[in-house]
């Protein structure tokens, strides 16, 4: 069976797997973004705290994703739980690092001006610092998303959702008629999803970042 014939015969299942893959990455990115920005906000004012946050989140990336999922299975079981935990942990580093860099890069004179007109510390953070730090934060989110697209495929090892199931089925049946088609379909599906997500981030950037800041 040719690759195009395989896609035609399996398009419904492939679309379902693609939706589950995109949904898992999106939901984990929302969690990672909230946690990453919060960690950045709590640590950017202190040199040692910021360094500790970056070191701790970067340490996670030294753990092979397959090993981390394997370690989580006895604790949380198979399926969605190890997938969510693994993807969230792997997505933190670029967001934490860029949040700290972005917040530290805000012009102190702007913060002082906001303080001078009576803004509280929370108001300065929400209305001045975070909006100005948004471009690097968004870049961190984009990097994390691209990473998680590939890592999410490994979640199939723990019966997780997504296109990784197609890849693992193909690898498990190497030598059969459709093994290569399965691996190729899963891989190309992940690449297409990654490109679509990145295009969405480009659009979000154009809509949320003023032209002067982009320049």
N, C-alpha and C positions, 0 to 999 in steps of 0.2 A: 504494500500500500504506500502510495506517495505521501509526502508530508501534507500537501494540500488536501488530499482525500482524507487523511487522518483528522485534520482540523475540521473538515466539514462533518465528519461522522461524530466527532466528540465536542463540537462547539458548545453545546449546552453545559456539559460538565466543566469545560475549560473556563467558560464565563463565570460559573459559580465559584470555581477555585480562585479566579482572578478577583472577584468581588470580595471573597473572604480574605484574600491576601491584602488587598488595598485597605479593607476595613480594619484588619488587625494592625497594620502599620500606622494608619491614621489615628486610631484610638490610643495606641502606645505613644505616638508622637505628641498627642495632646497631654497625656500624663507626664511625659518626659519634659515637655516645654514648661508646664506649670512648675514642676519640681526644680528643673534647671534654672529657671529665672528666679525662683524663690531662693535657691541656694546662692545664686549670684548676688541678689539683693542683700542677703544676710552677711555675705563675706567680703564684698568688694572694698569696703572701707578699711579692712585690716589686711596687711601684707601677708602675715602668716596664715590667717584664716582662708584667704583666697588661694594661697599656694596649697594648703591642705585639701581644699575642695577639688582643685584641679588634679592633684596627685591621687586622691581617693577615687575619683571618677575615671581617671586614666588607667588606674590599676585594673579596673574591670575589663578593659580592652585587652589586657595581657592573658586573660582566661579564654581558652578556645571556646567558641560558642557551643559546640557539641558537648564539651565537657561540662559547661555550666548547666545546660539543659539536663544532662544526665544526673548531675548532682541535685537538681531540683525535683526530679521525678519522685524519689522516695519521700520528699517533704510535702509536695503539693499535688502529686499524681500526674496523670497524662492529660493532654488536651490543651485547653485555653490558658490555664493558670501558669504553667512554666513558660509558655510563649509570651504572655504579657510581661511577666517579671523579667525575662531575659531581654526582650526588646527594649523595655523601659530603661534598664540598667545600661545597656549599650548605647542608648540614645542620649545619655546625660552629658558626656564629656564636651562635645562641641557647643552645646547650649550653655553649660556652666561657664566654660572658658570664654566664649564670646560675650556672655552677659557681663562677666567681670571686666573684660577688656572694654566693652562699650560703655559701661557705667563709669569706669575710671577715666575714659576719654572725654567725658562731658566737660565743656569749658567751665572752670570754677567761677568765672565772673558771671555766667548766666545763673548759676545756682545762688550766688550771693545776691544777684539782682532780685531773684524770686524771693529770697529770704527777706530782702529789704522792703518788699511791698507787703510783707505780712503772711506769706505762705507758710503753712506748717511743714514739718519734715515729710510727712506722708504726701501732702499736696505737691511738694517739690519733686518727690520721687515719681509720682503718677503723672504729673502734668509737664515736667521739664526733663528729668533725667531719663526715665524709661523711653519717652518718645524719641529723644536724641540718640539713645543707645539702640533703638529698634533695628537700624540697618545691619549692624554686626550680629545682633540676636537672630534676625531672619536668616542671615547667612549660616549661622550655626544650625538652625532648624533644617535648612536645605541639606547641609552636609549629613546631619543625623538621619534624615529621611532616606538619602541614597544608601547609607550604610545599612539601615534596617531592612530595606527592600531585599538585599541579598541574604542577610542573617535570618530573615523570616522564613526563608526556604528551609533552613536547618530545623525549624520547629516541627516539620513533618516527622522527624525522628521521634518526637513525643506525642504523635497523633494530633499535632496542631493543625490549624486550618491553612489553606493557601495552595499556591502553585508548587510548593516544595513536594507535595504528595505526588504530583505528576513526575517530578524529577526522580524521586526515590523509587517509584514504581518502575520507571524505565531502567534505573541502575540495577534494581533487583532482578530484572528479567533480561539482562544483556544477552544478546544472541537470538532473542525472539524477533518476530517480524516488525513490531512497532516500538521496540525499546528506544532506538535513537529518536524516533518521532516524539515519544513521550518526553525525553530529556530536552529535546530541542523546543518543544511547545512550551514546557514550563519555563525554560530559560528565557526564551524570547518574550514570553508573557511578562516576566519580571522586568525585563529591559523596557518594554513598552510602558508599564506602570510607572517605572522610575522617571521616564521622560515626561509622562503626563503630570506627575506630581511636581516635577521641577518647573514645567511650564506654568503650573498653577501658582507656584511661589514667585515666579517672575511677575505674573499678573498682580499678585498681592503686593509685591514690592512697588510696582508702578502706582497702585491705588493708595498705598499707605505711606510711602516715603516722598516727602516734598521734593520737587525738582532740584532745589538748591542743595539739599542734603545729599541727593544722589550724585550730584556733580562733585 
